[in-house]
Amino acid sequence: MARDYYAEAAAIAEDAARVGLGDLGDQLRQAIDEGFTSTEILMRVRSVLVDSRTSLAEYPELQSRSQALIGGIAEALG
């Protein structure tokens, strides 16, 4: 089964908003909603997550999921 990067990013966005990181959630949703190609969307999602490392440090589970998604996107984009 293929990995659903968009669903992972959307779940991280939802959980980030739930713990008070609404800006991160908004940025991830914008990346998904406003991107034109899958490559552009994945690059934007990766960029948002990389830029959010500091704020995610307080939430180890979210940070772990974000790091896993960053790694998966890096593999997918080669």
C-alpha positions, 0 to 999 in steps of 0.5 A: 500500500502506498504511503499517503503523505497528505493524510499524514500531514493533515493528521499532524496539522490537526494534532498540532492545532489541538495542542495549541500550534494552530499556526503550524496546522494552518501552514500545513493545510495551506501547503496541501490546499494551495499547491499545484503539483504533488512535488510542490506540495511535498516540498512545502510540507517538508519545509513547514515541518523543518521550520517547526522543529523548535516548536515541536520539541515540546511535543515528542510524539508530534515531533517523531511523526514530523521527522518520519514524514520529513524522511519519507518525503525526502525519500519520495523526492529522491 
